[in-house]
Amino acid sequence: MTLLASTGRLQTLSASFLALGMAATVGTALAFEHIGGYIPCKLCLEQRIPYYIGAPLMLVALASARLRGPALFTRGLLLAGALLMLWSAGLGAYHAGVEWKWWEGPADCGAVAANISTSAENLLEQLNAFVPPACDEAAGRFLGLSFAGWNVIASSILAVIAVRGAFGR
């Protein structure tokens, strides 16, 4: 069986795991923000973009694999997922390096939109009290890694799964 011949169980499993893994990863980031109260910096928000693109793309790959669509199409979508996760890993590595002060971050980091009150009396208080997070300060660390560091690990694992699904038999 050649790369173009058919898609099989591996592609279906890979697309399923990738869609779920990407959604769970970005969902966790959103939960830390909206439930845990962690305010993301500019680089944190940029790291979510590959997941926002990748999760729906992997649902399309899953549909293609399940419906026995063209193998080239399904495998191409899985390869696109791998490239998105490599992009995410690169963004995470860059952000982790900024946090460890290995290199400078973007000059405009820290300019994040806040939730602003619509009440005129509280508006000035909120504007004066809000300090956007800096990209060079980790919001927290777990087992020595920041959220950016954990994103590198998660993205790398998902990229390997996507490559295996795209090229495996």
C-alpha positions as CSV (number, residue, x, y, z in Angstrom):
1,M,0.0,0.0,0.0
2,T,1.5,3.4,-1.0
3,L,1.2,6.7,0.6
4,L,-1.5,7.7,-1.9
5,A,-3.4,4.5,-1.9
6,S,-5.7,4.7,1.1
7,T,-6.1,6.0,4.6
8,G,-6.7,3.7,7.4
9,R,-7.0,3.2,11.0
10,L,-3.8,5.0,11.8
11,Q,-5.0,8.2,10.1
12,T,-8.3,8.0,11.8
13,L,-6.8,7.5,15.2
14,S,-4.2,10.2,14.6
15,A,-6.8,12.8,13.5
16,S,-9.0,11.9,16.5
17,F,-6.2,12.2,19.0
18,L,-4.9,15.4,17.4
19,A,-8.3,17.1,17.3
20,L,-8.9,16.2,20.9
21,G,-5.3,17.0,22.0
22,M,-5.3,20.4,20.3
23,A,-8.7,21.3,21.7
24,A,-7.7,20.1,25.2
25,T,-4.5,22.1,25.1
26,V,-6.0,25.4,24.1
27,G,-9.0,24.7,26.3
28,T,-6.6,24.3,29.3
29,A,-5.0,27.7,28.4
30,L,-8.5,29.3,28.2
31,A,-9.5,27.7,31.6
32,F,-6.4,29.1,33.2
33,E,-7.3,32.5,31.9
34,H,-11.1,32.6,32.5
35,I,-11.3,30.3,35.6
36,G,-7.9,30.6,37.1
37,G,-7.5,34.3,36.5
38,Y,-4.2,34.2,34.7
39,I,-4.0,37.1,32.2
40,P,-2.1,36.1,29.1
41,C,0.6,38.2,27.6
42,K,0.9,38.9,23.8
43,L,3.2,35.9,23.3
44,C,0.8,33.6,25.2
45,L,-2.1,34.7,22.9
46,E,0.1,34.1,19.8
47,Q,0.8,30.6,20.9
48,R,-2.9,29.8,20.7
49,I,-3.3,30.6,17.1
50,P,-2.0,27.2,15.7
51,Y,-4.4,25.4,18.0
52,Y,-7.3,27.6,16.9
53,I,-6.5,26.6,13.3
54,G,-5.4,23.1,14.0
55,A,-8.3,21.7,16.0
56,P,-10.9,22.3,13.3
57,L,-8.5,21.2,10.6
58,M,-8.0,17.9,12.4
59,L,-11.8,17.5,12.6
60,V,-11.8,17.8,8.8
61,A,-9.0,15.2,8.6
62,L,-11.0,12.9,10.9
63,A,-14.1,13.3,8.7
64,S,-12.0,12.6,5.6
65,A,-10.4,9.5,7.2
66,R,-13.7,8.1,8.4
67,L,-15.5,8.7,5.1
68,R,-12.5,7.2,3.2
69,G,-11.7,10.4,1.4
70,P,-8.7,10.7,-0.8
71,A,-5.6,9.6,1.0
72,L,-3.5,12.5,-0.3
73,F,-6.1,14.9,1.2
74,T,-6.3,13.2,4.6
75,R,-2.5,12.8,4.9
76,G,-2.0,16.4,3.7
77,L,-4.3,17.7,6.5
78,L,-2.3,15.6,9.0
79,L,0.9,17.1,7.7
80,A,-0.6,20.6,8.0
81,G,-1.4,19.7,11.6
82,A,2.2,18.7,12.1
83,L,3.4,22.0,10.7
84,L,1.0,24.0,12.8
85,M,2.3,22.2,15.9
86,L,5.9,22.8,14.9
87,W,5.0,26.5,14.6
88,S,3.4,26.4,18.0
89,A,6.5,24.7,19.5
90,G,8.7,27.4,18.0
91,L,6.5,30.1,19.4
92,G,6.6,28.4,22.8
93,A,10.4,28.0,22.7
94,Y,10.8,31.7,21.8
95,H,8.5,32.7,24.7
96,A,10.3,30.4,27.1
97,G,13.6,31.9,26.1
98,V,12.2,35.4,26.7
99,E,11.0,34.3,30.2
100,W,14.4,32.9,31.0
101,K,16.0,36.1,29.8
102,W,18.0,34.3,27.1
103,W,16.9,36.9,24.5
104,E,14.7,40.0,24.3
105,G,11.0,39.8,23.7
106,P,9.0,42.0,21.5
107,A,9.0,45.7,22.4
108,D,5.2,45.9,22.5
109,C,4.7,43.0,24.8
110,G,2.5,43.9,27.7
111,A,-0.2,45.6,25.6
112,V,-3.1,43.3,26.2
113,A,-6.7,44.4,26.2
114,A,-8.4,44.2,29.6
115,N,-12.0,43.6,30.6
116,I,-13.1,47.1,31.0
117,S,-16.2,48.1,33.0
118,T,-19.0,49.9,31.3
119,S,-19.7,51.9,34.5
120,A,-18.3,55.4,34.2
121,E,-17.4,55.6,37.9
122,N,-15.3,52.4,37.9
123,L,-13.7,52.9,34.5
124,L,-10.9,55.2,35.6
125,E,-10.2,53.1,38.6
126,Q,-9.9,50.0,36.5
127,L,-7.7,51.7,33.9
128,N,-5.3,53.0,36.6
129,A,-5.2,49.6,38.4
130,F,-4.7,47.3,35.4
131,V,-1.1,46.4,34.6
132,P,-0.8,44.1,31.5
133,P,1.5,41.1,32.0
134,A,5.0,41.3,30.7
135,C,6.2,38.6,28.3
136,D,9.4,38.1,30.2
137,E,7.8,37.0,33.5
138,A,6.3,33.5,33.7
139,A,2.8,33.5,35.3
140,G,3.8,30.4,37.1
141,R,5.9,27.3,36.8
142,F,5.0,23.6,37.3
143,L,7.9,21.1,37.6
144,G,10.2,24.0,36.5
145,L,8.5,24.8,33.3
146,S,6.2,27.8,32.5
147,F,3.1,27.5,30.4
148,A,5.3,28.3,27.3
149,G,7.6,25.5,28.2
150,W,4.7,23.0,28.6
151,N,3.4,24.2,25.3
152,V,6.7,23.2,23.6
153,I,6.3,19.7,25.0
154,A,2.6,19.4,24.1
155,S,3.1,20.8,20.6
156,S,6.1,18.6,20.0
157,I,4.2,15.5,21.0
158,L,1.3,16.5,18.8
159,A,3.6,17.2,15.9
160,V,5.1,13.7,16.2
161,I,1.7,12.1,16.2
162,A,0.7,14.1,13.2
163,V,3.8,13.2,11.2
164,R,3.3,9.5,12.1
165,G,-0.3,9.7,11.0
166,A,0.6,11.5,7.8
167,F,3.4,9.1,6.7
168,G,2.5,5.9,8.6
169,R,0.8,2.8,7.2
